[in-house]
Amino acid sequence: MKMNNETYDKVKWVVMILMPALTTLVGGLGQAYGWGQTDLAVTTLTLITTFMGAVTLKSTSNYNKED
């Protein structure tokens, strides 16, 4: 999978900044307010972030092979 530079930059920002921050926010607020199944939400967000990171890494690898 190859992404153009603009798409790659946006996905990279989401994977490296937004998703970890969102996961931490959900986990922290869930603990503080006693939300049910916070651990399930945090696990789900972590799995999505990991998957997106793998897709981004594959795109980077494909791009670097072309250089």
PDBQT receptor file of N, H, CA, C and O in Angstrom, charges set to zero:
ATOM      1  N   MET A   1       0.848  -1.176   0.000  1.00  0.00    +0.000 N 
ATOM      2  CA  MET A   1       0.000   0.000   0.000  1.00  0.00    +0.000 C 
ATOM      3  C   MET A   1       0.889   1.231   0.000  1.00  0.00    +0.000 C 
ATOM      4  O   MET A   1       1.789   1.350   0.831  1.00  0.00    +0.000 OA
ATOM      5  N   LYS A   2       0.645   2.136  -0.914  1.00  0.00    +0.000 N 
ATOM      6  H   LYS A   2      -0.086   2.040  -1.589  1.00  0.00    +0.000 HD
ATOM      7  CA  LYS A   2       1.425   3.367  -0.995  1.00  0.00    +0.000 C 
ATOM      8  C   LYS A   2       0.483   4.553  -0.839  1.00  0.00    +0.000 C 
ATOM      9  O   LYS A   2      -0.556   4.630  -1.494  1.00  0.00    +0.000 OA
ATOM     10  N   MET A   3       0.865   5.473   0.039  1.00  0.00    +0.000 N 
ATOM     11  H   MET A   3       1.709   5.410   0.571  1.00  0.00    +0.000 HD
ATOM     12  CA  MET A   3       0.066   6.681   0.272  1.00  0.00    +0.000 C 
ATOM     13  C   MET A   3       0.821   7.875  -0.284  1.00  0.00    +0.000 C 
ATOM     14  O   MET A   3       2.050   7.868  -0.349  1.00  0.00    +0.000 OA
ATOM     15  N   ASN A   4       0.077   8.907  -0.688  1.00  0.00    +0.000 N 
ATOM     16  H   ASN A   4      -0.922   8.913  -0.635  1.00  0.00    +0.000 HD
ATOM     17  CA  ASN A   4       0.758  10.135  -1.069  1.00  0.00    +0.000 C 
ATOM     18  C   ASN A   4       1.240  10.839   0.205  1.00  0.00    +0.000 C 
ATOM     19  O   ASN A   4       0.833  10.471   1.307  1.00  0.00    +0.000 OA
ATOM     20  N   ASN A   5       2.088  11.830   0.058  1.00  0.00    +0.000 N 
ATOM     21  H   ASN A   5       2.418  12.129  -0.838  1.00  0.00    +0.000 HD
ATOM     22  CA  ASN A   5       2.714  12.482   1.217  1.00  0.00    +0.000 C 
ATOM     23  C   ASN A   5       1.703  13.104   2.172  1.00  0.00    +0.000 C 
ATOM     24  O   ASN A   5       1.851  12.995   3.389  1.00  0.00    +0.000 OA
ATOM     25  N   GLU A   6       0.688  13.750   1.633  1.00  0.00    +0.000 N 
ATOM     26  H   GLU A   6       0.569  13.839   0.644  1.00  0.00    +0.000 HD
ATOM     27  CA  GLU A   6      -0.305  14.410   2.491  1.00  0.00    +0.000 C 
ATOM     28  C   GLU A   6      -1.079  13.384   3.325  1.00  0.00    +0.000 C 
ATOM     29  O   GLU A   6      -1.283  13.574   4.524  1.00  0.00    +0.000 OA
ATOM     30  N   THR A   7      -1.497  12.318   2.688  1.00  0.00    +0.000 N 
ATOM     31  H   THR A   7      -1.331  12.163   1.714  1.00  0.00    +0.000 HD
ATOM     32  CA  THR A   7      -2.220  11.261   3.409  1.00  0.00    +0.000 C 
ATOM     33  C   THR A   7      -1.324  10.628   4.459  1.00  0.00    +0.000 C 
ATOM     34  O   THR A   7      -1.747  10.412   5.595  1.00  0.00    +0.000 OA
ATOM     35  N   TYR A   8      -0.086  10.329   4.081  1.00  0.00    +0.000 N 
ATOM     36  H   TYR A   8       0.257  10.505   3.158  1.00  0.00    +0.000 HD
ATOM     37  CA  TYR A   8       0.865   9.720   5.012  1.00  0.00    +0.000 C 
ATOM     38  C   TYR A   8       1.068  10.607   6.236  1.00  0.00    +0.000 C 
ATOM     39  O   TYR A   8       1.051  10.119   7.365  1.00  0.00    +0.000 OA
ATOM     40  N   ASP A   9       1.260  11.906   6.018  1.00  0.00    +0.000 N 
ATOM     41  H   ASP A   9       1.274  12.302   5.100  1.00  0.00    +0.000 HD
ATOM     42  CA  ASP A   9       1.473  12.829   7.138  1.00  0.00    +0.000 C 
ATOM     43  C   ASP A   9       0.268  12.857   8.075  1.00  0.00    +0.000 C 
ATOM     44  O   ASP A   9       0.429  12.896   9.295  1.00  0.00    +0.000 OA
ATOM     45  N   LYS A  10      -0.922  12.838   7.514  1.00  0.00    +0.000 N 
ATOM     46  H   LYS A  10      -1.053  12.806   6.523  1.00  0.00    +0.000 HD
ATOM     47  CA  LYS A  10      -2.135  12.848   8.346  1.00  0.00    +0.000 C 
ATOM     48  C   LYS A  10      -2.279  11.548   9.128  1.00  0.00    +0.000 C 
ATOM     49  O   LYS A  10      -2.577  11.571  10.322  1.00  0.00    +0.000 OA
ATOM     50  N   VAL A  11      -2.069  10.423   8.465  1.00  0.00    +0.000 N 
ATOM     51  H   VAL A  11      -1.827  10.405   7.495  1.00  0.00    +0.000 HD
ATOM     52  CA  VAL A  11      -2.169   9.129   9.148  1.00  0.00    +0.000 C 
ATOM     53  C   VAL A  11      -1.105   9.024  10.234  1.00  0.00    +0.000 C 
ATOM     54  O   VAL A  11      -1.384   8.550  11.335  1.00  0.00    +0.000 OA
ATOM     55  N   LYS A  12       0.098   9.460   9.930  1.00  0.00    +0.000 N 
ATOM     56  H   LYS A  12       0.324   9.845   9.035  1.00  0.00    +0.000 HD
ATOM     57  CA  LYS A  12       1.184   9.416  10.913  1.00  0.00    +0.000 C 
ATOM     58  C   LYS A  12       0.835  10.258  12.140  1.00  0.00    +0.000 C 
ATOM     59  O   LYS A  12       1.095   9.834  13.265  1.00  0.00    +0.000 OA
ATOM     60  N   TRP A  13       0.255  11.433  11.945  1.00  0.00    +0.000 N 
ATOM     61  H   TRP A  13       0.044  11.778  11.030  1.00  0.00    +0.000 HD
ATOM     62  CA  TRP A  13      -0.143  12.281  13.071  1.00  0.00    +0.000 C 
ATOM     63  C   TRP A  13      -1.220  11.594  13.907  1.00  0.00    +0.000 C 
ATOM     64  O   TRP A  13      -1.171  11.614  15.137  1.00  0.00    +0.000 OA
ATOM     65  N   VAL A  14      -2.185  10.992  13.233  1.00  0.00    +0.000 N 
ATOM     66  H   VAL A  14      -2.225  10.976  12.233  1.00  0.00    +0.000 HD
ATOM     67  CA  VAL A  14      -3.250  10.280  13.950  1.00  0.00    +0.000 C 
ATOM     68  C   VAL A  14      -2.664   9.137  14.770  1.00  0.00    +0.000 C 
ATOM     69  O   VAL A  14      -3.010   8.967  15.939  1.00  0.00    +0.000 OA
ATOM     70  N   VAL A  15      -1.769   8.348  14.154  1.00  0.00    +0.000 N 
ATOM     71  H   VAL A  15      -1.488   8.486  13.204  1.00  0.00    +0.000 HD
ATOM     72  CA  VAL A  15      -1.191   7.175  14.824  1.00  0.00    +0.000 C 
ATOM     73  C   VAL A  15      -0.261   7.581  15.963  1.00  0.00    +0.000 C 
ATOM     74  O   VAL A  15      -0.283   6.962  17.026  1.00  0.00    +0.000 OA
ATOM     75  N   MET A  16       0.549   8.604  15.757  1.00  0.00    +0.000 N 
ATOM     76  H   MET A  16       0.567   9.107  14.893  1.00  0.00    +0.000 HD
ATOM     77  CA  MET A  16       1.577   8.945  16.748  1.00  0.00    +0.000 C 
ATOM     78  C   MET A  16       1.110   9.931  17.816  1.00  0.00    +0.000 C 
ATOM     79  O   MET A  16       1.656   9.936  18.919  1.00  0.00    +0.000 OA
ATOM     80  N   ILE A  17       0.119  10.760  17.518  1.00  0.00    +0.000 N 
ATOM     81  H   ILE A  17      -0.325  10.756  16.622  1.00  0.00    +0.000 HD
ATOM     82  CA  ILE A  17      -0.307  11.798  18.458  1.00  0.00    +0.000 C 
ATOM     83  C   ILE A  17      -1.741  11.579  18.940  1.00  0.00    +0.000 C 
ATOM     84  O   ILE A  17      -1.984  11.422  20.136  1.00  0.00    +0.000 OA
ATOM     85  N   LEU A  18      -2.675  11.570  18.009  1.00  0.00    +0.000 N 
ATOM     86  H   LEU A  18      -2.477  11.698  17.037  1.00  0.00    +0.000 HD
ATOM     87  CA  LEU A  18      -4.090  11.546  18.375  1.00  0.00    +0.000 C 
ATOM     88  C   LEU A  18      -4.515  10.265  19.093  1.00  0.00    +0.000 C 
ATOM     89  O   LEU A  18      -5.099  10.326  20.175  1.00  0.00    +0.000 OA
ATOM     90  N   MET A  19      -4.229   9.120  18.506  1.00  0.00    +0.000 N 
ATOM     91  H   MET A  19      -3.754   9.070  17.627  1.00  0.00    +0.000 HD
ATOM     92  CA  MET A  19      -4.713   7.856  19.084  1.00  0.00    +0.000 C 
ATOM     93  C   MET A  19      -4.126   7.570  20.468  1.00  0.00    +0.000 C 
ATOM     94  O   MET A  19      -4.880   7.196  21.367  1.00  0.00    +0.000 OA
ATOM     95  N   PRO A  20      -2.810   7.728  20.681  1.00  0.00    +0.000 N 
ATOM     96  CA  PRO A  20      -2.299   7.515  22.043  1.00  0.00    +0.000 C 
ATOM     97  C   PRO A  20      -2.889   8.505  23.051  1.00  0.00    +0.000 C 
ATOM     98  O   PRO A  20      -3.178   8.137  24.189  1.00  0.00    +0.000 OA
ATOM     99  N   ALA A  21      -3.067   9.759  22.632  1.00  0.00    +0.000 N 
ATOM    100  H   ALA A  21      -2.832  10.059  21.707  1.00  0.00    +0.000 HD
ATOM    101  CA  ALA A  21      -3.653  10.751  23.534  1.00  0.00    +0.000 C 
ATOM    102  C   ALA A  21      -5.107  10.407  23.850  1.00  0.00    +0.000 C 
ATOM    103  O   ALA A  21      -5.537  10.522  24.998  1.00  0.00    +0.000 OA
ATOM    104  N   LEU A  22      -5.857   9.990  22.848  1.00  0.00    +0.000 N 
ATOM    105  H   LEU A  22      -5.508   9.896  21.915  1.00  0.00    +0.000 HD
ATOM    106  CA  LEU A  22      -7.251   9.603  23.051  1.00  0.00    +0.000 C 
ATOM    107  C   LEU A  22      -7.353   8.381  23.962  1.00  0.00    +0.000 C 
ATOM    108  O   LEU A  22      -8.214   8.329  24.840  1.00  0.00    +0.000 OA
ATOM    109  N   THR A  23      -6.487   7.413  23.756  1.00  0.00    +0.000 N 
ATOM    110  H   THR A  23      -5.787   7.455  23.043  1.00  0.00    +0.000 HD
ATOM    111  CA  THR A  23      -6.479   6.212  24.592  1.00  0.00    +0.000 C 
ATOM    112  C   THR A  23      -6.202   6.569  26.045  1.00  0.00    +0.000 C 
ATOM    113  O   THR A  23      -6.862   6.062  26.952  1.00  0.00    +0.000 OA
ATOM    114  N   THR A  24      -5.231   7.438  26.265  1.00  0.00    +0.000 N 
ATOM    115  H   THR A  24      -4.695   7.850  25.528  1.00  0.00    +0.000 HD
ATOM    116  CA  THR A  24      -4.903   7.880  27.622  1.00  0.00    +0.000 C 
ATOM    117  C   THR A  24      -6.058   8.652  28.240  1.00  0.00    +0.000 C 
ATOM    118  O   THR A  24      -6.379   8.457  29.413  1.00  0.00    +0.000 OA
ATOM    119  N   LEU A  25      -6.680   9.522  27.464  1.00  0.00    +0.000 N 
ATOM    120  H   LEU A  25      -6.419   9.680  26.512  1.00  0.00    +0.000 HD
ATOM    121  CA  LEU A  25      -7.817  10.299  27.951  1.00  0.00    +0.000 C 
ATOM    122  C   LEU A  25      -8.977   9.392  28.359  1.00  0.00    +0.000 C 
ATOM    123  O   LEU A  25      -9.540   9.552  29.442  1.00  0.00    +0.000 OA
ATOM    124  N   VAL A  26      -9.327   8.459  27.508  1.00  0.00    +0.000 N 
ATOM    125  H   VAL A  26      -8.870   8.329  26.628  1.00  0.00    +0.000 HD
ATOM    126  CA  VAL A  26     -10.427   7.534  27.815  1.00  0.00    +0.000 C 
ATOM    127  C   VAL A  26     -10.095   6.708  29.050  1.00  0.00    +0.000 C 
ATOM    128  O   VAL A  26     -10.940   6.530  29.926  1.00  0.00    +0.000 OA
ATOM    129  N   GLY A  27      -8.864   6.204  29.122  1.00  0.00    +0.000 N 
ATOM    130  H   GLY A  27      -8.177   6.349  28.410  1.00  0.00    +0.000 HD
ATOM    131  CA  GLY A  27      -8.460   5.411  30.280  1.00  0.00    +0.000 C 
ATOM    132  C   GLY A  27      -8.480   6.208  31.568  1.00  0.00    +0.000 C 
ATOM    133  O   GLY A  27      -8.977   5.734  32.589  1.00  0.00    +0.000 OA
ATOM    134  N   GLY A  28      -7.944   7.414  31.525  1.00  0.00    +0.000 N 
ATOM    135  H   GLY A  28      -7.540   7.799  30.695  1.00  0.00    +0.000 HD
ATOM    136  CA  GLY A  28      -7.905   8.257  32.720  1.00  0.00    +0.000 C 
ATOM    137  C   GLY A  28      -9.279   8.698  33.184  1.00  0.00    +0.000 C 
ATOM    138  O   GLY A  28      -9.604   8.603  34.368  1.00  0.00    +0.000 OA
ATOM    139  N   LEU A  29     -10.085   9.182  32.250  1.00  0.00    +0.000 N 
ATOM    140  H   LEU A  29      -9.821   9.260  31.288  1.00  0.00    +0.000 HD
ATOM    141  CA  LEU A  29     -11.436   9.612  32.621  1.00  0.00    +0.000 C 
ATOM    142  C   LEU A  29     -12.296   8.429  33.062  1.00  0.00    +0.000 C 
ATOM    143  O   LEU A  29     -13.097   8.542  33.990  1.00  0.00    +0.000 OA
ATOM    144  N   GLY A  30     -12.122   7.305  32.391  1.00  0.00    +0.000 N 
ATOM    145  H   GLY A  30     -11.471   7.213  31.637  1.00  0.00    +0.000 HD
ATOM    146  CA  GLY A  30     -12.880   6.117  32.767  1.00  0.00    +0.000 C 
ATOM    147  C   GLY A  30     -12.586   5.679  34.186  1.00  0.00    +0.000 C 
ATOM    148  O   GLY A  30     -13.497   5.315  34.930  1.00  0.00    +0.000 OA
ATOM    149  N   GLN A  31     -11.323   5.713  34.562  1.00  0.00    +0.000 N 
ATOM    150  H   GLN A  31     -10.584   6.009  33.958  1.00  0.00    +0.000 HD
ATOM    151  CA  GLN A  31     -10.931   5.371  35.933  1.00  0.00    +0.000 C 
ATOM    152  C   GLN A  31     -11.475   6.403  36.915  1.00  0.00    +0.000 C 
ATOM    153  O   GLN A  31     -12.031   6.050  37.955  1.00  0.00    +0.000 OA
ATOM    154  N   ALA A  32     -11.312   7.672  36.577  1.00  0.00    +0.000 N 
ATOM    155  H   ALA A  32     -10.861   7.958  35.732  1.00  0.00    +0.000 HD
ATOM    156  CA  ALA A  32     -11.717   8.741  37.489  1.00  0.00    +0.000 C 
ATOM    157  C   ALA A  32     -13.227   8.760  37.735  1.00  0.00    +0.000 C 
ATOM    158  O   ALA A  32     -13.675   9.008  38.854  1.00  0.00    +0.000 OA
ATOM    159  N   TYR A  33     -13.993   8.503  36.701  1.00  0.00    +0.000 N 
ATOM    160  H   TYR A  33     -13.628   8.301  35.792  1.00  0.00    +0.000 HD
ATOM    161  CA  TYR A  33     -15.450   8.578  36.817  1.00  0.00    +0.000 C 
ATOM    162  C   TYR A  33     -16.131   7.219  36.967  1.00  0.00    +0.000 C 
ATOM    163  O   TYR A  33     -17.356   7.139  37.047  1.00  0.00    +0.000 OA
ATOM    164  N   GLY A  34     -15.345   6.171  37.003  1.00  0.00    +0.000 N 
ATOM    165  H   GLY A  34     -14.349   6.236  36.938  1.00  0.00    +0.000 HD
ATOM    166  CA  GLY A  34     -15.897   4.841  37.201  1.00  0.00    +0.000 C 
ATOM    167  C   GLY A  34     -16.742   4.328  36.044  1.00  0.00    +0.000 C 
ATOM    168  O   GLY A  34     -17.719   3.609  36.252  1.00  0.00    +0.000 OA
ATOM    169  N   TRP A  35     -16.364   4.700  34.823  1.00  0.00    +0.000 N 
ATOM    170  H   TRP A  35     -15.570   5.285  34.653  1.00  0.00    +0.000 HD
ATOM    171  CA  TRP A  35     -17.093   4.225  33.660  1.00  0.00    +0.000 C 
ATOM    172  C   TRP A  35     -16.932   2.710  33.536  1.00  0.00    +0.000 C 
ATOM    173  O   TRP A  35     -15.858   2.168  33.793  1.00  0.00    +0.000 OA
ATOM    174  N   GLY A  36     -17.984   2.053  33.150  1.00  0.00    +0.000 N 
ATOM    175  H   GLY A  36     -18.857   2.494  32.941  1.00  0.00    +0.000 HD
ATOM    176  CA  GLY A  36     -17.934   0.606  32.966  1.00  0.00    +0.000 C 
ATOM    177  C   GLY A  36     -17.149   0.225  31.722  1.00  0.00    +0.000 C 
ATOM    178  O   GLY A  36     -17.202   0.918  30.706  1.00  0.00    +0.000 OA
ATOM    179  N   GLN A  37     -16.441  -0.846  31.804  1.00  0.00    +0.000 N 
ATOM    180  H   GLN A  37     -16.398  -1.410  32.629  1.00  0.00    +0.000 HD
ATOM    181  CA  GLN A  37     -15.684  -1.434  30.701  1.00  0.00    +0.000 C 
ATOM    182  C   GLN A  37     -14.668  -0.490  30.063  1.00  0.00    +0.000 C 
ATOM    183  O   GLN A  37     -14.429  -0.537  28.856  1.00  0.00    +0.000 OA
ATOM    184  N   THR A  38     -14.079   0.363  30.887  1.00  0.00    +0.000 N 
ATOM    185  H   THR A  38     -14.274   0.402  31.868  1.00  0.00    +0.000 HD
ATOM    186  CA  THR A  38     -13.028   1.249  30.388  1.00  0.00    +0.000 C 
ATOM    187  C   THR A  38     -11.867   0.443  29.829  1.00  0.00    +0.000 C 
ATOM    188  O   THR A  38     -11.270   0.815  28.819  1.00  0.00    +0.000 OA
ATOM    189  N   ASP A  39     -11.551  -0.668  30.494  1.00  0.00    +0.000 N 
ATOM    190  H   ASP A  39     -12.036  -0.971  31.314  1.00  0.00    +0.000 HD
ATOM    191  CA  ASP A  39     -10.443  -1.499  30.021  1.00  0.00    +0.000 C 
ATOM    192  C   ASP A  39     -10.708  -2.032  28.614  1.00  0.00    +0.000 C 
ATOM    193  O   ASP A  39      -9.780  -2.137  27.813  1.00  0.00    +0.000 OA
ATOM    194  N   LEU A  40     -11.938  -2.362  28.309  1.00  0.00    +0.000 N 
ATOM    195  H   LEU A  40     -12.692  -2.276  28.960  1.00  0.00    +0.000 HD
ATOM    196  CA  LEU A  40     -12.294  -2.829  26.970  1.00  0.00    +0.000 C 
ATOM    197  C   LEU A  40     -12.111  -1.714  25.939  1.00  0.00    +0.000 C 
ATOM    198  O   LEU A  40     -11.610  -1.957  24.841  1.00  0.00    +0.000 OA
ATOM    199  N   ALA A  41     -12.513  -0.510  26.287  1.00  0.00    +0.000 N 
ATOM    200  H   ALA A  41     -12.920  -0.312  27.179  1.00  0.00    +0.000 HD
ATOM    201  CA  ALA A  41     -12.352   0.634  25.379  1.00  0.00    +0.000 C 
ATOM    202  C   ALA A  41     -10.878   0.928  25.131  1.00  0.00    +0.000 C 
ATOM    203  O   ALA A  41     -10.477   1.175  23.994  1.00  0.00    +0.000 OA
ATOM    204  N   VAL A  42     -10.069   0.901  26.188  1.00  0.00    +0.000 N 
ATOM    205  H   VAL A  42     -10.395   0.700  27.112  1.00  0.00    +0.000 HD
ATOM    206  CA  VAL A  42      -8.635   1.168  26.054  1.00  0.00    +0.000 C 
ATOM    207  C   VAL A  42      -7.970   0.077  25.213  1.00  0.00    +0.000 C 
ATOM    208  O   VAL A  42      -7.135   0.375  24.358  1.00  0.00    +0.000 OA
ATOM    209  N   THR A  43      -8.331  -1.167  25.449  1.00  0.00    +0.000 N 
ATOM    210  H   THR A  43      -9.009  -1.409  26.143  1.00  0.00    +0.000 HD
ATOM    211  CA  THR A  43      -7.781  -2.265  24.653  1.00  0.00    +0.000 C 
ATOM    212  C   THR A  43      -8.144  -2.108  23.183  1.00  0.00    +0.000 C 
ATOM    213  O   THR A  43      -7.298  -2.306  22.311  1.00  0.00    +0.000 OA
ATOM    214  N   THR A  44      -9.380  -1.760  22.904  1.00  0.00    +0.000 N 
ATOM    215  H   THR A  44     -10.067  -1.599  23.613  1.00  0.00    +0.000 HD
ATOM    216  CA  THR A  44      -9.832  -1.571  21.525  1.00  0.00    +0.000 C 
ATOM    217  C   THR A  44      -9.069  -0.442  20.848  1.00  0.00    +0.000 C 
ATOM    218  O   THR A  44      -8.605  -0.598  19.719  1.00  0.00    +0.000 OA
ATOM    219  N   LEU A  45      -8.934   0.689  21.524  1.00  0.00    +0.000 N 
ATOM    220  H   LEU A  45      -9.310   0.815  22.441  1.00  0.00    +0.000 HD
ATOM    221  CA  LEU A  45      -8.193   1.818  20.955  1.00  0.00    +0.000 C 
ATOM    222  C   LEU A  45      -6.728   1.458  20.717  1.00  0.00    +0.000 C 
ATOM    223  O   LEU A  45      -6.145   1.862  19.711  1.00  0.00    +0.000 OA
ATOM    224  N   THR A  46      -6.137   0.705  21.633  1.00  0.00    +0.000 N 
ATOM    225  H   THR A  46      -6.611   0.377  22.450  1.00  0.00    +0.000 HD
ATOM    226  CA  THR A  46      -4.742   0.286  21.479  1.00  0.00    +0.000 C 
ATOM    227  C   THR A  46      -4.581  -0.641  20.277  1.00  0.00    +0.000 C 
ATOM    228  O   THR A  46      -3.621  -0.510  19.516  1.00  0.00    +0.000 OA
ATOM    229  N   LEU A  47      -5.508  -1.569  20.105  1.00  0.00    +0.000 N 
ATOM    230  H   LEU A  47      -6.287  -1.675  20.723  1.00  0.00    +0.000 HD
ATOM    231  CA  LEU A  47      -5.451  -2.473  18.951  1.00  0.00    +0.000 C 
ATOM    232  C   LEU A  47      -5.593  -1.712  17.635  1.00  0.00    +0.000 C 
ATOM    233  O   LEU A  47      -4.884  -2.001  16.671  1.00  0.00    +0.000 OA
ATOM    234  N   ILE A  48      -6.495  -0.751  17.591  1.00  0.00    +0.000 N 
ATOM    235  H   ILE A  48      -7.071  -0.516  18.374  1.00  0.00    +0.000 HD
ATOM    236  CA  ILE A  48      -6.674   0.058  16.380  1.00  0.00    +0.000 C 
ATOM    237  C   ILE A  48      -5.407   0.855  16.086  1.00  0.00    +0.000 C 
ATOM    238  O   ILE A  48      -4.976   0.934  14.936  1.00  0.00    +0.000 OA
ATOM    239  N   THR A  49      -4.815   1.441  17.115  1.00  0.00    +0.000 N 
ATOM    240  H   THR A  49      -5.166   1.376  18.049  1.00  0.00    +0.000 HD
ATOM    241  CA  THR A  49      -3.587   2.217  16.946  1.00  0.00    +0.000 C 
ATOM    242  C   THR A  49      -2.457   1.341  16.429  1.00  0.00    +0.000 C 
ATOM    243  O   THR A  49      -1.716   1.743  15.532  1.00  0.00    +0.000 OA
ATOM    244  N   THR A  50      -2.325   0.150  16.988  1.00  0.00    +0.000 N 
ATOM    245  H   THR A  50      -2.927  -0.177  17.716  1.00  0.00    +0.000 HD
ATOM    246  CA  THR A  50      -1.280  -0.778  16.554  1.00  0.00    +0.000 C 
ATOM    247  C   THR A  50      -1.479  -1.183  15.099  1.00  0.00    +0.000 C 
ATOM    248  O   THR A  50      -0.520  -1.218  14.327  1.00  0.00    +0.000 OA
ATOM    249  N   PHE A  51      -2.713  -1.487  14.722  1.00  0.00    +0.000 N 
ATOM    250  H   PHE A  51      -3.491  -1.458  15.349  1.00  0.00    +0.000 HD
ATOM    251  CA  PHE A  51      -3.007  -1.845  13.339  1.00  0.00    +0.000 C 
ATOM    252  C   PHE A  51      -2.666  -0.690  12.394  1.00  0.00    +0.000 C 
ATOM    253  O   PHE A  51      -2.033  -0.897  11.359  1.00  0.00    +0.000 OA
ATOM    254  N   MET A  52      -3.085   0.518  12.752  1.00  0.00    +0.000 N 
ATOM    255  H   MET A  52      -3.599   0.686  13.593  1.00  0.00    +0.000 HD
ATOM    256  CA  MET A  52      -2.795   1.684  11.912  1.00  0.00    +0.000 C 
ATOM    257  C   MET A  52      -1.291   1.924  11.809  1.00  0.00    +0.000 C 
ATOM    258  O   MET A  52      -0.796   2.313  10.751  1.00  0.00    +0.000 OA
ATOM    259  N   GLY A  53      -0.568   1.696  12.897  1.00  0.00    +0.000 N 
ATOM    260  H   GLY A  53      -0.971   1.381  13.756  1.00  0.00    +0.000 HD
ATOM    261  CA  GLY A  53       0.885   1.828  12.875  1.00  0.00    +0.000 C 
ATOM    262  C   GLY A  53       1.526   0.832  11.925  1.00  0.00    +0.000 C 
ATOM    263  O   GLY A  53       2.469   1.173  11.211  1.00  0.00    +0.000 OA
ATOM    264  N   ALA A  54       1.022  -0.399  11.911  1.00  0.00    +0.000 N 
ATOM    265  H   ALA A  54       0.256  -0.676  12.491  1.00  0.00    +0.000 HD
ATOM    266  CA  ALA A  54       1.550  -1.421  11.000  1.00  0.00    +0.000 C 
ATOM    267  C   ALA A  54       1.299  -1.048   9.544  1.00  0.00    +0.000 C 
ATOM    268  O   ALA A  54       2.173  -1.227   8.696  1.00  0.00    +0.000 OA
ATOM    269  N   VAL A  55       0.111  -0.532   9.253  1.00  0.00    +0.000 N 
ATOM    270  H   VAL A  55      -0.599  -0.387   9.942  1.00  0.00    +0.000 HD
ATOM    271  CA  VAL A  55      -0.207  -0.104   7.889  1.00  0.00    +0.000 C 
ATOM    272  C   VAL A  55       0.704   1.053   7.474  1.00  0.00    +0.000 C 
ATOM    273  O   VAL A  55       1.188   1.093   6.343  1.00  0.00    +0.000 OA
ATOM    274  N   THR A  56       0.931   1.976   8.378  1.00  0.00    +0.000 N 
ATOM    275  H   THR A  56       0.537   1.944   9.297  1.00  0.00    +0.000 HD
ATOM    276  CA  THR A  56       1.809   3.113   8.095  1.00  0.00    +0.000 C 
ATOM    277  C   THR A  56       3.237   2.647   7.860  1.00  0.00    +0.000 C 
ATOM    278  O   THR A  56       3.903   3.128   6.943  1.00  0.00    +0.000 OA
ATOM    279  N   LEU A  57       3.714   1.716   8.678  1.00  0.00    +0.000 N 
ATOM    280  H   LEU A  57       3.173   1.326   9.423  1.00  0.00    +0.000 HD
ATOM    281  CA  LEU A  57       5.068   1.180   8.511  1.00  0.00    +0.000 C 
ATOM    282  C   LEU A  57       5.214   0.480   7.167  1.00  0.00    +0.000 C 
ATOM    283  O   LEU A  57       6.235   0.633   6.497  1.00  0.00    +0.000 OA
ATOM    284  N   LYS A  58       4.204  -0.284   6.767  1.00  0.00    +0.000 N 
ATOM    285  H   LYS A  58       3.374  -0.409   7.311  1.00  0.00    +0.000 HD
ATOM    286  CA  LYS A  58       4.239  -0.969   5.467  1.00  0.00    +0.000 C 
ATOM    287  C   LYS A  58       4.294   0.042   4.335  1.00  0.00    +0.000 C 
ATOM    288  O   LYS A  58       5.023  -0.156   3.363  1.00  0.00    +0.000 OA
ATOM    289  N   SER A  59       3.540   1.111   4.446  1.00  0.00    +0.000 N 
ATOM    290  H   SER A  59       2.948   1.272   5.235  1.00  0.00    +0.000 HD
ATOM    291  CA  SER A  59       3.566   2.154   3.426  1.00  0.00    +0.000 C 
ATOM    292  C   SER A  59       4.949   2.794   3.347  1.00  0.00    +0.000 C 
ATOM    293  O   SER A  59       5.456   3.057   2.257  1.00  0.00    +0.000 OA
ATOM    294  N   THR A  60       5.552   3.041   4.500  1.00  0.00    +0.000 N 
ATOM    295  H   THR A  60       5.140   2.827   5.386  1.00  0.00    +0.000 HD
ATOM    296  CA  THR A  60       6.900   3.616   4.544  1.00  0.00    +0.000 C 
ATOM    297  C   THR A  60       7.902   2.676   3.896  1.00  0.00    +0.000 C 
ATOM    298  O   THR A  60       8.761   3.105   3.126  1.00  0.00    +0.000 OA
ATOM    299  N   SER A  61       7.789   1.399   4.208  1.00  0.00    +0.000 N 
ATOM    300  H   SER A  61       7.091   1.050   4.834  1.00  0.00    +0.000 HD
ATOM    301  CA  SER A  61       8.687   0.394   3.632  1.00  0.00    +0.000 C 
ATOM    302  C   SER A  61       8.555   0.347   2.115  1.00  0.00    +0.000 C 
ATOM    303  O   SER A  61       9.562   0.307   1.408  1.00  0.00    +0.000 OA
ATOM    304  N   ASN A  62       7.335   0.353   1.614  1.00  0.00    +0.000 N 
ATOM    305  H   ASN A  62       6.518   0.386   2.189  1.00  0.00    +0.000 HD
ATOM    306  CA  ASN A  62       7.112   0.349   0.165  1.00  0.00    +0.000 C 
ATOM    307  C   ASN A  62       7.686   1.598  -0.486  1.00  0.00    +0.000 C 
ATOM    308  O   ASN A  62       8.279   1.521  -1.562  1.00  0.00    +0.000 OA
ATOM    309  N   TYR A  63       7.518   2.732   0.150  1.00  0.00    +0.000 N 
ATOM    310  H   TYR A  63       7.037   2.794   1.024  1.00  0.00    +0.000 HD
ATOM    311  CA  TYR A  63       8.031   3.994  -0.383  1.00  0.00    +0.000 C 
ATOM    312  C   TYR A  63       9.552   3.965  -0.454  1.00  0.00    +0.000 C 
ATOM    313  O   TYR A  63      10.141   4.373  -1.454  1.00  0.00    +0.000 OA
ATOM    314  N   ASN A  64      10.189   3.478   0.619  1.00  0.00    +0.000 N 
ATOM    315  H   ASN A  64       9.711   3.146   1.432  1.00  0.00    +0.000 HD
ATOM    316  CA  ASN A  64      11.655   3.448   0.666  1.00  0.00    +0.000 C 
ATOM    317  C   ASN A  64      12.246   2.458  -0.335  1.00  0.00    +0.000 C 
ATOM    318  O   ASN A  64      13.370   2.664  -0.795  1.00  0.00    +0.000 OA
ATOM    319  N   LYS A  65      11.535   1.403  -0.683  1.00  0.00    +0.000 N 
ATOM    320  H   LYS A  65      10.622   1.237  -0.309  1.00  0.00    +0.000 HD
ATOM    321  CA  LYS A  65      12.013   0.442  -1.677  1.00  0.00    +0.000 C 
ATOM    322  C   LYS A  65      12.086   1.066  -3.064  1.00  0.00    +0.000 C 
ATOM    323  O   LYS A  65      12.894   0.651  -3.894  1.00  0.00    +0.000 OA
ATOM    324  N   GLU A  66      11.243   2.062  -3.313  1.00  0.00    +0.000 N 
ATOM    325  H   GLU A  66      10.586   2.400  -2.639  1.00  0.00    +0.000 HD
ATOM    326  CA  GLU A  66      11.210   2.708  -4.625  1.00  0.00    +0.000 C 
ATOM    327  C   GLU A  66      12.338   3.706  -4.808  1.00  0.00    +0.000 C 
ATOM    328  O   GLU A  66      12.678   4.054  -5.939  1.00  0.00    +0.000 OA
ATOM    329  N   ASP A  67      12.927   4.174  -3.710  1.00  0.00    +0.000 N 
ATOM    330  H   ASP A  67      12.651   3.892  -2.791  1.00  0.00    +0.000 HD
ATOM    331  CA  ASP A  67      14.012   5.172  -3.816  1.00  0.00    +0.000 C 
ATOM    332  C   ASP A  67      15.312   4.550  -4.241  1.00  0.00    +0.000 C 
ATOM    333  O   ASP A  67      16.316   5.250  -4.376  1.00  0.00    +0.000 OA
TER     334      ASP A  67
